[in-house]
Amino acid sequence: MTTALADTEDLDELRSRIRSFLQNAPKPDGLRNYGPTPTADDIEPGRAWHKYLAEHGYVCLHWPKEYGGADASVAFQAIFAEECARAGVPRQLGITAIDLVGPVLIKFGTPEQKARYLDPIRLGDHVWTQLFSEPGAGSDLAGVRTRAEKTDTGWRINGQKVWSSAANSAQYGLLLARTGPEQHAGLSMFIVPMDAPGVSVRPLKQMDGESKFNEVFLDNVELADDALIGEPGQGWAIALVTLGRERLTLGTQAVAMFKLHERMVQAARDRGRLDATLSRSLTRLWARMWLLRYTWQRAIEGGDLTSPAFSVLKLMTSETDRDLGDLATEVLGTDVCVDPTAGTDDADLVRAMLVGRAQTILGGTSEIQRNILGERVLGLPKEPR
Ligand SMILES: Cc1cc2nc3c(=O)[nH]c(=O)nc-3n(C[C@H](O)[C@H](O)[C@H](O)COP(=O)(O)OP(=O)(O)OC[C@H]3O[C@@H](n4cnc5c(N)ncnc54)[C@H](O)[C@@H]3O)c2cc1C
């Protein structure tokens, strides 16, 4: 593994090294920047790309060195994510295994669990899915109803999950399930082999034509004792470790927004639609994007992922992205009715508009971010619960 990365403190120097590495890297056929989650068709090129990054020390940047990571600073991780977005490549095979499961196993896993699962994650051999959300538990994750009952040999799982990204390609799931009646202390975390009898996965088709989400049904799934992560009742504390990592992808989103803005301006100009009203909307968003860019830079230089700046950034970036996507209707006029999977320039703008809806939901909805900011940052009275 190369460590050429770590031998400079100069962030501009680091950025230029990463940029030239990515430019010169051979790209597998069919590789595209599919975002945090690959579709089934993205797995093969995504895995080959991931393995190339792993060979050169560019995966698991936030993991400790003893597990094959780079112990990299927040700024380093953010710059790498941004440069990948700029180069139009994914930064790893999928977000769940490396960003969520890895840190959980490193912190709470037994030596056997670490030895068994971490290396295949690092090398891109295993895809994982996050089995947290349920039809009745999303923002209110503590409302999880999927049950795990103790048996003589381990645990029996019954319930349903939804919005499970990449579950149709995953070897394992990180499952939050109820082992007791207490709201938080009654939750536990498990590892579920996705090919275990009783696990069925039903892909959901999204309005952008892709199928990244799934419903997952768990019917009398028998798990061994060693499927439990940590102690029974520790599930909530473990779930909290997984939250916040996606904040690092905000910079990636910012790069994508600048590219999208450029394409919107061009498409409007080509159609003779760049009138005063549309120009004003585009300019307002452009100014907001620069404000976010600088706030983002300050936040990553601060290096504290728990800083309130990230909550503001999450809220504002998601809403700016959505608003920018929405301009597709004004830019394209009636051409907005194009099939989003058509692969044309117009179709890409329409897809950006449709995908933009997800940004204000994933990783905590805008309403929840506002609650967090109001209660924890501004110290306003708590909402009635
Ligand atoms: C792209 C994407 C990928 C995802 N991947 C996964 C995954 O891999 N695994 C997984 O488990 N989940 C995943 N999710 C699910 C995601 O975590 C949930 O969608 C999210 O937590 C919101 O939950 P919900 O959809 O149940 O909406 P709800 O919680 O039902 O919310 C519905 C509406 O009510 C509002 N609301 C809820 N509570 C409050 C409140 N207290 N105050 C004010 N307003 C409120 C919300 O803001 C929202 O507008 C993904 C979602 C997206 C969009």
PDBQT file of the ligand as one rigid body, heavy atoms in Angstrom, charges set to zero:
ROOT
HETATM    1  C1  LIG A 401     -31.263   7.811  -0.787  1.00  0.00    +0.000 C 
HETATM    2  C2  LIG A 401     -31.690   7.155   0.494  1.00  0.00    +0.000 A 
HETATM    3  C3  LIG A 401     -30.991   6.044   0.960  1.00  0.00    +0.000 A 
HETATM    4  C4  LIG A 401     -31.415   5.372   2.125  1.00  0.00    +0.000 A 
HETATM    5  N1  LIG A 401     -30.750   4.244   2.486  1.00  0.00    +0.000 NA
HETATM    6  C5  LIG A 401     -31.160   3.565   3.591  1.00  0.00    +0.000 A 
HETATM    7  C6  LIG A 401     -30.524   2.339   3.977  1.00  0.00    +0.000 A 
HETATM    8  O1  LIG A 401     -29.624   1.840   3.295  1.00  0.00    +0.000 OA
HETATM    9  N2  LIG A 401     -30.941   1.711   5.089  1.00  0.00    +0.000 N 
HETATM   10  C7  LIG A 401     -31.933   2.211   5.866  1.00  0.00    +0.000 A 
HETATM   11  O2  LIG A 401     -32.217   1.603   6.899  1.00  0.00    +0.000 OA
HETATM   12  N3  LIG A 401     -32.600   3.366   5.520  1.00  0.00    +0.000 NA
HETATM   13  C8  LIG A 401     -32.231   4.042   4.396  1.00  0.00    +0.000 A 
HETATM   14  N4  LIG A 401     -32.892   5.187   4.017  1.00  0.00    +0.000 N 
HETATM   15  C9  LIG A 401     -34.066   5.600   4.774  1.00  0.00    +0.000 C 
HETATM   16  C10 LIG A 401     -33.897   6.900   5.545  1.00  0.00    +0.000 C 
HETATM   17  O3  LIG A 401     -33.073   6.723   6.653  1.00  0.00    +0.000 OA
HETATM   18  C11 LIG A 401     -35.312   7.360   5.934  1.00  0.00    +0.000 C 
HETATM   19  O4  LIG A 401     -36.013   7.609   4.742  1.00  0.00    +0.000 OA
HETATM   20  C12 LIG A 401     -35.271   8.613   6.790  1.00  0.00    +0.000 C 
HETATM   21  O5  LIG A 401     -34.735   8.335   8.047  1.00  0.00    +0.000 OA
HETATM   22  C13 LIG A 401     -36.696   9.201   6.955  1.00  0.00    +0.000 C 
HETATM   23  O6  LIG A 401     -37.548   8.236   7.455  1.00  0.00    +0.000 OA
HETATM   24  P1  LIG A 401     -38.946   7.906   6.733  1.00  0.00    +0.000 P 
HETATM   25  O7  LIG A 401     -38.707   7.749   5.269  1.00  0.00    +0.000 OA
HETATM   26  O8  LIG A 401     -39.562   6.750   7.467  1.00  0.00    +0.000 OA
HETATM   27  O9  LIG A 401     -39.837   9.190   6.923  1.00  0.00    +0.000 OA
HETATM   28  P2  LIG A 401     -40.635   9.605   8.251  1.00  0.00    +0.000 P 
HETATM   29  O10 LIG A 401     -39.745   9.505   9.422  1.00  0.00    +0.000 OA
HETATM   30  O11 LIG A 401     -41.913   8.828   8.285  1.00  0.00    +0.000 OA
HETATM   31  O12 LIG A 401     -40.942  11.108   7.961  1.00  0.00    +0.000 OA
HETATM   32  C14 LIG A 401     -42.003  11.535   7.094  1.00  0.00    +0.000 C 
HETATM   33  C15 LIG A 401     -42.039  13.043   7.115  1.00  0.00    +0.000 C 
HETATM   34  O13 LIG A 401     -42.335  13.507   8.460  1.00  0.00    +0.000 OA
HETATM   35  C16 LIG A 401     -41.320  14.395   8.921  1.00  0.00    +0.000 C 
HETATM   36  N5  LIG A 401     -41.075  14.186  10.355  1.00  0.00    +0.000 N 
HETATM   37  C17 LIG A 401     -40.868  13.004  10.987  1.00  0.00    +0.000 A 
HETATM   38  N6  LIG A 401     -40.627  13.199  12.314  1.00  0.00    +0.000 NA
HETATM   39  C18 LIG A 401     -40.686  14.540  12.513  1.00  0.00    +0.000 A 
HETATM   40  C19 LIG A 401     -40.521  15.373  13.662  1.00  0.00    +0.000 A 
HETATM   41  N7  LIG A 401     -40.249  14.866  14.853  1.00  0.00    +0.000 N 
HETATM   42  N8  LIG A 401     -40.643  16.719  13.483  1.00  0.00    +0.000 NA
HETATM   43  C20 LIG A 401     -40.909  17.266  12.253  1.00  0.00    +0.000 A 
HETATM   44  N9  LIG A 401     -41.092  16.525  11.143  1.00  0.00    +0.000 NA
HETATM   45  C21 LIG A 401     -40.976  15.175  11.257  1.00  0.00    +0.000 A 
HETATM   46  C22 LIG A 401     -40.087  14.021   8.112  1.00  0.00    +0.000 C 
HETATM   47  O14 LIG A 401     -39.182  15.112   8.045  1.00  0.00    +0.000 OA
HETATM   48  C23 LIG A 401     -40.691  13.679   6.760  1.00  0.00    +0.000 C 
HETATM   49  O15 LIG A 401     -40.924  14.848   6.023  1.00  0.00    +0.000 OA
HETATM   50  C24 LIG A 401     -32.515   5.860   2.860  1.00  0.00    +0.000 A 
HETATM   51  C25 LIG A 401     -33.215   6.995   2.398  1.00  0.00    +0.000 A 
HETATM   52  C26 LIG A 401     -32.825   7.620   1.224  1.00  0.00    +0.000 A 
HETATM   53  C27 LIG A 401     -33.628   8.791   0.731  1.00  0.00    +0.000 C 
ENDROOT
TORSDOF 0
